[in-house]
């Protein structure tokens, strides 16, 4: 962070993946309105997440970052938020009980509305239109009106994020996340699966542990950590005008915080050292993430660490690798060594989703759970080789009984994809597949 940094400093740099807004004056008016609205999260919450992630960086905790590929304006209900949270709480219970280390829970939620695209336009039957960039920008319907970037969607993103955060705070602090309710998190369609039944056995073990603690005279009803959880939000900080509009100076520290989420990350397509996204996030004091693909060099990654975390603060920076099951074993160890040797106390997390995406014979973009599990195993193997801590996983999932990814204990096949393929963009794990993954990761953590 330089002394000349300001929330608007990014305007001096090239910004990738920004929409072509047809009416700049309309955009400016909407962003000005957003800049007057209350923050969605608070600086103190972001600092607490940095402290929790510092435990992960030190090898004393594990990060579970999970949620939608892209949130939808059309499919938003309290039940949807609750069911997504249920799956994440289930996964966290499996990981924490099996590994014996705390699990830091961060959702891809309450702001994950914008998506980078490999091409600015899309062609269907000879017609070229702007690509769908998430509901924060335009609509998925293939028409010129739907695909036109609309600044009013930025306001809609703010208001839906506020509603989602209100629900999340109520669920996580109001009794829903009470560890005594661990059985209630098992959704009906999950409970009927092999892994759901395995989860039920684990839930019974947790019940027995709680009863044992009570029999020893420990008043479990008075332990807040057993009745509520800290749950944080995150999203890719893609639309820089929106992020700038929600950046506030903390009254206690005087530092700048992007109050659109507790944690923000930079994508693989926007992590240019001399780019606007790195410039913007270098100046806010939120914990940050940065996606790292298989072509990243050790020099590039160390330079990103220097730019985003020059003070080497544990918990400040999470490097999220997305390399592919066939590549991670050779591509990751040199990066681990270089960052370690440069003295950067980063969190290393594995995104096993994006580099394992392919198009099925039916034309659906999908992922094979077997490949996802293989990349996570390769991630752990690489860390064991170098002697570093495999700090977490970064997963796209949903609480709905979708059929978007292949495999799992219920063996979703290519012929099943048409049944419930509902994603806005990339394929997500359903609840059963998410538990499959959690149990596999718990074995690796052991």
C-alpha positions as CSV (number, residue, x, y, z in Angstrom):
1,X,0.0,0.0,0.0
2,X,1.5,3.4,-1.0
3,X,0.9,6.7,0.7
4,X,-0.9,7.9,-2.5
5,X,-3.6,5.2,-2.4
6,X,-7.2,6.2,-2.3
7,X,-10.4,4.2,-3.1
8,X,-10.4,5.8,-6.6
9,X,-6.7,5.1,-7.3
10,X,-7.6,2.1,-9.5
11,X,-9.0,4.5,-12.2
12,X,-5.4,5.2,-13.2
13,X,-4.9,1.6,-14.1
14,X,-6.3,-0.8,-16.8
15,X,-9.3,-2.6,-15.4
16,X,-10.1,-6.0,-17.0
17,X,-13.5,-7.7,-17.2
18,X,-15.6,-4.5,-16.7
19,X,-19.0,-4.3,-18.5
20,X,-19.7,-1.9,-21.3
21,X,-22.2,0.3,-19.6
22,X,-24.3,2.0,-22.2
23,X,-25.1,5.1,-20.1
24,X,-22.1,6.3,-18.0
25,X,-24.1,9.1,-16.4
26,X,-26.7,6.6,-15.2
27,X,-23.9,4.4,-13.8
28,X,-22.3,7.3,-12.0
29,X,-25.7,8.3,-10.4
30,X,-26.3,4.7,-9.1
31,X,-22.7,4.4,-7.7
32,X,-23.2,7.8,-5.9
33,X,-26.4,6.5,-4.3
34,X,-24.6,3.3,-3.2
35,X,-21.8,5.3,-1.7
36,X,-24.4,6.9,0.7
37,X,-25.9,3.6,1.8
38,X,-24.9,1.9,5.1
39,X,-22.0,-0.6,4.9
40,X,-23.0,-4.2,4.5
41,X,-20.3,-5.4,6.9
42,X,-18.1,-3.7,9.4
43,X,-14.4,-3.2,9.8
44,X,-14.3,-5.0,13.2
45,X,-15.8,-8.1,11.6
46,X,-13.2,-8.1,8.8
47,X,-10.4,-7.7,11.4
48,X,-11.8,-10.7,13.3
49,X,-11.7,-12.8,10.1
50,X,-8.1,-11.8,9.6
51,X,-7.4,-13.1,13.1
52,X,-9.1,-16.3,12.4
53,X,-7.3,-16.7,9.1
54,X,-4.0,-16.0,10.9
55,X,-4.7,-19.3,12.8
56,X,-5.0,-21.0,9.4
57,X,-1.8,-19.5,8.2
58,X,-0.1,-20.8,11.3
59,X,-1.4,-24.3,10.8
60,X,-3.9,-24.2,13.7
61,X,-7.2,-24.0,11.8
62,X,-8.7,-24.9,8.4
63,X,-10.6,-22.7,6.0
64,X,-13.9,-23.8,4.4
65,X,-14.9,-21.3,1.7
66,X,-18.0,-22.4,-0.1
67,X,-21.2,-21.2,-1.8
68,X,-22.7,-20.4,-5.2
69,X,-20.9,-20.0,-8.4
70,X,-23.1,-16.9,-9.0
71,X,-26.0,-15.8,-6.9
72,X,-29.4,-15.3,-8.6
73,X,-32.0,-12.5,-8.3
74,X,-34.7,-14.9,-9.6
75,X,-34.1,-17.7,-7.1
76,X,-33.7,-15.9,-3.7
77,X,-35.6,-17.1,-0.7
78,X,-34.9,-17.6,3.0
79,X,-35.1,-21.3,2.5
80,X,-32.4,-21.2,-0.2
81,X,-30.1,-19.3,2.1
82,X,-30.8,-21.7,5.0
83,X,-30.3,-24.8,2.9
84,X,-27.0,-23.5,1.6
85,X,-25.9,-22.7,5.1
86,X,-27.0,-26.2,6.3
87,X,-24.6,-27.9,3.8
88,X,-21.7,-25.6,4.9
89,X,-22.4,-26.3,8.6
90,X,-22.5,-30.0,7.9
91,X,-19.2,-29.9,6.0
92,X,-17.6,-27.9,8.8
93,X,-18.8,-30.3,11.5
94,X,-17.3,-33.2,9.5
95,X,-14.0,-31.4,9.1
96,X,-13.7,-30.1,12.6
97,X,-14.8,-33.3,14.4
98,X,-12.5,-35.5,12.3
99,X,-9.5,-33.2,12.3
100,X,-9.6,-31.7,15.8
101,X,-8.9,-28.2,14.5
102,X,-11.2,-25.2,14.2
103,X,-12.9,-24.6,10.9
104,X,-13.1,-21.0,9.6
105,X,-16.4,-20.7,7.7
106,X,-16.5,-18.2,4.8
107,X,-19.4,-18.2,2.3
108,X,-19.4,-17.3,-1.4
109,X,-22.6,-15.4,-0.6
110,X,-24.2,-12.0,-0.1
111,X,-22.3,-10.4,-3.0
112,X,-21.2,-13.1,-5.5
113,X,-23.3,-11.7,-8.4
114,X,-20.7,-10.8,-11.1
115,X,-18.7,-13.3,-13.2
116,X,-15.6,-12.8,-15.4
117,X,-16.0,-14.3,-18.9
118,X,-13.5,-15.7,-21.4
119,X,-15.2,-13.7,-24.2
120,X,-17.1,-10.3,-24.1
121,X,-19.6,-11.6,-26.5
122,X,-21.6,-14.8,-27.1
123,X,-23.0,-16.1,-30.4
124,X,-26.2,-18.1,-30.9
125,X,-27.5,-19.0,-34.4
126,X,-25.3,-16.3,-35.9
127,X,-26.4,-13.6,-33.5
128,X,-23.7,-11.9,-31.4
129,X,-24.7,-10.3,-28.0
130,X,-22.8,-9.3,-24.9
131,X,-21.9,-12.3,-22.6
132,X,-23.9,-12.9,-19.5
133,X,-21.8,-11.4,-16.6
134,X,-24.0,-12.3,-13.7
135,X,-27.2,-10.7,-12.4
136,X,-25.3,-7.7,-11.1
137,X,-24.8,-6.7,-14.7
138,X,-27.3,-8.2,-17.1
139,X,-29.7,-11.2,-17.5
140,X,-29.1,-14.7,-18.8
141,X,-31.9,-14.5,-21.4
142,X,-30.4,-14.2,-24.9
143,X,-31.9,-10.9,-26.1
144,X,-30.4,-7.5,-26.7
145,X,-32.5,-6.0,-23.9
146,X,-31.6,-8.7,-21.4
147,X,-27.9,-8.6,-22.2
148,X,-27.6,-4.8,-21.9
149,X,-25.7,-3.8,-18.8
150,X,-28.1,-2.0,-16.4
151,X,-26.7,0.0,-13.5
152,X,-29.9,-0.5,-11.5
153,X,-28.8,-4.1,-11.0
154,X,-26.0,-2.8,-8.8
155,X,-28.6,-1.4,-6.4
156,X,-30.4,-4.7,-6.5
157,X,-27.2,-6.5,-5.6
158,X,-26.7,-4.2,-2.6
159,X,-30.3,-4.8,-1.3
160,X,-30.2,-8.6,-1.8
161,X,-26.8,-8.8,-0.1
162,X,-28.2,-6.8,2.9
163,X,-31.2,-9.2,3.1
164,X,-28.9,-12.3,2.8
165,X,-26.6,-11.0,5.5
166,X,-29.6,-10.3,7.8
167,X,-30.7,-14.0,7.4
168,X,-27.2,-15.3,7.9
169,X,-26.7,-13.4,11.1
170,X,-30.1,-14.6,12.4
171,X,-29.4,-18.2,11.5
172,X,-25.8,-18.3,12.9
173,X,-26.4,-16.3,16.0
174,X,-30.0,-17.1,16.8
175,X,-29.9,-20.8,17.6
176,X,-30.0,-22.5,14.1
177,X,-26.2,-23.1,14.3
178,X,-26.4,-24.6,17.8
179,X,-24.2,-27.7,17.9
180,X,-27.1,-29.5,19.7
181,X,-29.0,-29.2,16.4
182,X,-26.4,-31.0,14.4
183,X,-28.9,-33.7,13.3
184,X,-31.3,-31.0,12.0
185,X,-28.7,-29.8,9.4
186,X,-29.1,-33.1,7.5
187,X,-31.5,-32.3,4.7
188,X,-33.9,-35.0,3.6
189,X,-32.4,-35.7,0.2
190,X,-28.9,-35.9,1.8
191,X,-29.9,-38.1,4.7
192,X,-31.0,-40.9,2.4
193,X,-27.5,-41.1,0.8
194,X,-24.6,-43.2,2.0
195,X,-22.6,-40.2,3.1
196,X,-25.7,-38.7,4.7
197,X,-26.1,-41.8,6.9
198,X,-22.4,-41.5,7.7
199,X,-23.0,-37.9,8.7
200,X,-25.8,-39.1,11.0
201,X,-23.4,-41.5,12.8
202,X,-21.0,-38.6,13.2
203,X,-23.8,-36.4,14.6
204,X,-24.6,-39.1,17.2
205,X,-20.9,-39.1,18.2
206,X,-21.1,-35.3,18.7
207,X,-24.2,-35.7,20.8
208,X,-22.4,-38.3,23.0
209,X,-19.5,-35.9,23.4
210,X,-21.8,-33.1,24.5
211,X,-23.5,-35.4,27.0
212,X,-20.1,-36.5,28.3
213,X,-19.1,-32.9,28.8
214,X,-22.3,-32.2,30.7
215,X,-21.8,-35.3,32.9
216,X,-18.4,-33.9,33.8
217,X,-20.1,-30.8,35.2
218,X,-19.4,-28.5,32.2
219,X,-22.4,-26.3,31.6
220,X,-22.6,-26.6,27.8
221,X,-25.7,-24.3,27.7
222,X,-23.4,-21.5,28.9
223,X,-20.8,-21.9,26.2
224,X,-21.5,-19.5,23.3
225,X,-19.2,-21.4,21.0
226,X,-21.5,-24.4,21.1
227,X,-24.6,-22.4,20.2
228,X,-23.5,-19.9,17.5
229,X,-20.9,-19.7,14.9
230,X,-18.9,-16.9,13.2
231,X,-19.8,-17.0,9.5
232,X,-18.2,-14.6,7.1
233,X,-19.0,-13.5,3.5
234,X,-16.8,-13.2,0.5
235,X,-17.0,-12.6,-3.3
236,X,-14.8,-11.8,-6.2
237,X,-14.2,-8.0,-6.2
238,X,-14.8,-7.8,-10.0
239,X,-16.9,-4.6,-10.5
240,X,-14.5,-2.0,-9.2
241,X,-17.0,0.9,-9.2
242,X,-19.3,-1.0,-6.9
243,X,-16.5,-1.9,-4.6
244,X,-15.2,1.6,-4.5
245,X,-18.7,2.9,-3.6
246,X,-18.8,0.6,-0.6
247,X,-15.3,1.4,0.7
248,X,-15.3,3.3,4.0
249,X,-12.7,4.7,6.4
250,X,-12.8,2.9,9.7
251,X,-13.5,5.4,12.6
252,X,-11.3,3.4,15.0
253,X,-8.2,2.7,13.0
254,X,-8.5,5.2,10.2
255,X,-7.9,2.4,7.7
256,X,-9.9,1.8,4.5
257,X,-12.2,-1.2,4.4
258,X,-14.3,-2.5,1.5
259,X,-17.6,-3.0,3.3
260,X,-19.3,-5.1,0.6
261,X,-17.9,-8.3,2.2
262,X,-15.6,-9.5,4.9
263,X,-13.2,-11.0,2.4
264,X,-12.6,-10.1,-1.2
265,X,-10.7,-12.1,-3.8
266,X,-9.0,-11.3,-7.2
267,X,-9.6,-13.8,-10.0
268,X,-7.2,-15.5,-12.2
269,X,-8.2,-13.2,-15.1
270,X,-7.7,-10.0,-13.1
271,X,-4.6,-10.5,-11.0
272,X,-2.2,-8.5,-13.2
273,X,0.4,-6.8,-11.0
274,X,-0.1,-3.5,-12.9
275,X,-3.8,-3.8,-13.1
276,X,-6.7,-2.0,-11.5
277,X,-7.9,-4.9,-9.3
278,X,-4.6,-5.4,-7.6
279,X,-4.2,-1.7,-7.1
280,X,-7.6,-1.4,-5.5
281,X,-7.3,-4.3,-3.2
282,X,-3.8,-3.4,-2.2
283,X,-5.2,-0.5,-0.2
284,X,-8.2,-2.0,1.6
285,X,-7.5,-3.8,4.9
286,X,-9.9,-6.7,4.5
287,X,-8.4,-10.1,4.3
288,X,-7.8,-10.9,0.6
289,X,-7.8,-13.9,-1.7
290,X,-6.0,-14.3,-5.0
291,X,-6.7,-17.1,-7.5
292,X,-3.6,-18.8,-8.8
293,X,-3.7,-21.0,-12.0
294,X,-1.3,-23.6,-13.4
295,X,0.6,-21.2,-15.5
296,X,1.6,-18.9,-12.7
297,X,5.3,-18.6,-12.0
298,X,7.0,-18.5,-8.7
299,X,8.2,-14.9,-9.4
300,X,4.7,-13.8,-10.2
301,X,3.2,-15.2,-7.1
302,X,5.9,-13.8,-4.8
303,X,5.4,-10.4,-6.5
304,X,1.7,-10.6,-5.8
305,X,2.4,-11.4,-2.2
306,X,4.7,-8.3,-2.0
307,X,2.1,-6.1,-3.6
308,X,-0.9,-7.3,-1.6
309,X,0.8,-8.1,1.8
310,X,4.0,-6.1,2.0
311,X,3.9,-6.1,5.8
312,X,3.6,-10.0,5.9
313,X,0.6,-10.1,8.2
314,X,-0.7,-13.6,8.9
315,X,-4.3,-13.9,7.8
316,X,-4.1,-11.0,5.3
317,X,-3.6,-13.0,2.1
318,X,-5.0,-16.3,1.0
319,X,-3.6,-17.9,-2.2
320,X,-6.4,-20.0,-3.8
321,X,-4.9,-22.5,-6.3
322,X,-7.0,-23.7,-9.2
323,X,-4.6,-26.0,-11.2
324,X,-6.4,-29.2,-12.3
325,X,-6.1,-32.7,-11.0
326,X,-3.4,-33.6,-13.6
327,X,-1.3,-30.5,-13.0
328,X,-1.2,-29.7,-9.3
329,X,1.4,-32.2,-8.3
330,X,4.1,-30.6,-10.5
331,X,2.8,-27.0,-10.6
332,X,2.2,-26.3,-6.9
333,X,5.4,-27.3,-5.1
334,X,7.6,-24.7,-6.7
335,X,5.1,-22.0,-5.7
336,X,4.9,-23.3,-2.1
337,X,8.7,-23.2,-1.8
338,X,9.1,-19.7,-3.3
339,X,6.4,-18.1,-1.1
340,X,7.7,-19.9,2.0
341,X,11.3,-18.9,1.3
342,X,10.2,-15.3,0.8
343,X,8.7,-15.3,4.3
344,X,5.1,-14.6,3.3
345,X,2.7,-16.1,5.9
346,X,-0.1,-16.8,3.5
347,X,-3.1,-19.2,3.8
348,X,-3.0,-21.8,1.0
349,X,-6.5,-23.0,-0.2
350,X,-7.4,-25.3,-2.9
351,X,-10.1,-24.5,-5.5
352,X,-10.5,-27.9,-7.2
353,X,-13.5,-26.8,-9.2
354,X,-12.5,-24.5,-12.0
355,X,-9.6,-26.3,-13.6
356,X,-11.6,-29.5,-13.8
357,X,-14.5,-28.2,-15.8
358,X,-15.4,-29.8,-19.2
359,X,-18.3,-30.0,-21.6
360,X,-20.3,-33.3,-21.5
361,X,-21.5,-35.1,-24.6
362,X,-24.9,-33.6,-23.8
363,X,-23.5,-30.1,-24.1
364,X,-23.6,-29.3,-20.4
365,X,-20.6,-27.7,-18.7
366,X,-19.9,-30.1,-15.8
367,X,-17.3,-31.4,-13.4
368,X,-16.4,-34.9,-12.2
369,X,-16.3,-35.3,-8.4
370,X,-13.5,-37.9,-8.9
371,X,-11.4,-35.2,-10.5
372,X,-12.2,-32.7,-7.8
373,X,-11.2,-35.2,-5.1
374,X,-8.0,-36.0,-7.0
375,X,-7.0,-32.3,-7.1
376,X,-7.6,-31.9,-3.4
377,X,-5.5,-35.0,-2.7
378,X,-2.7,-33.6,-4.9
379,X,-2.9,-30.3,-3.0
380,X,-2.3,-32.2,0.3
381,X,0.5,-34.3,-1.2
382,X,2.2,-31.1,-2.5
383,X,2.1,-29.5,0.9
384,X,3.4,-32.7,2.6
385,X,6.3,-32.7,0.1
386,X,7.3,-29.1,0.9
387,X,6.4,-29.1,4.6
388,X,3.7,-26.4,4.5
389,X,0.1,-26.4,5.8
390,X,-2.8,-27.2,3.4
391,X,-4.9,-24.5,4.8
392,X,-8.3,-24.9,3.2
393,X,-10.7,-25.6,0.3
394,X,-12.7,-23.3,-1.9
395,X,-15.9,-25.0,-3.3
396,X,-18.9,-24.1,-5.4
397,X,-22.0,-25.8,-4.0
398,X,-25.7,-25.4,-3.4
399,X,-28.2,-26.7,-0.9
400,X,-30.5,-27.8,-3.7
401,X,-30.7,-31.3,-5.0
402,X,-29.2,-30.4,-8.4
403,X,-27.6,-32.6,-11.0
404,X,-24.7,-30.4,-12.3
405,X,-21.6,-32.3,-11.3
406,X,-21.0,-36.0,-12.1
407,X,-20.3,-38.8,-9.7
408,X,-20.6,-39.0,-5.9
409,X,-22.2,-41.6,-3.7
410,X,-25.4,-41.4,-5.7
411,X,-23.5,-41.6,-9.0
412,X,-24.9,-38.7,-11.1
413,X,-24.3,-39.6,-14.7
414,X,-24.3,-37.7,-17.9
415,X,-27.9,-38.7,-18.6
416,X,-28.9,-37.2,-15.3
417,X,-27.6,-33.7,-16.0
418,X,-30.9,-32.6,-17.7
419,X,-32.9,-33.5,-14.5
420,X,-31.9,-30.4,-12.5
421,X,-29.3,-28.4,-14.2
422,X,-30.0,-25.0,-12.6
423,X,-26.7,-23.1,-12.2
424,X,-26.4,-19.5,-13.4
425,X,-22.9,-20.2,-14.7
426,X,-20.7,-23.0,-13.5
427,X,-21.8,-26.5,-12.2
428,X,-22.0,-26.9,-8.4
429,X,-21.8,-29.8,-6.0
430,X,-25.1,-30.8,-4.4
431,X,-25.5,-31.6,-0.7
432,X,-24.6,-35.3,-1.1
433,X,-21.5,-34.6,-3.2
434,X,-20.4,-31.8,-0.8
435,X,-20.5,-34.3,2.1
436,X,-18.6,-36.8,0.0
437,X,-15.9,-34.2,-0.4
438,X,-16.0,-33.2,3.3
439,X,-15.4,-36.8,4.4
440,X,-12.6,-37.3,1.9
441,X,-10.9,-34.0,3.1
442,X,-11.3,-35.1,6.7
443,X,-9.4,-38.3,6.0
444,X,-6.6,-36.2,4.5
445,X,-6.5,-33.9,7.5
446,X,-6.2,-36.8,9.8
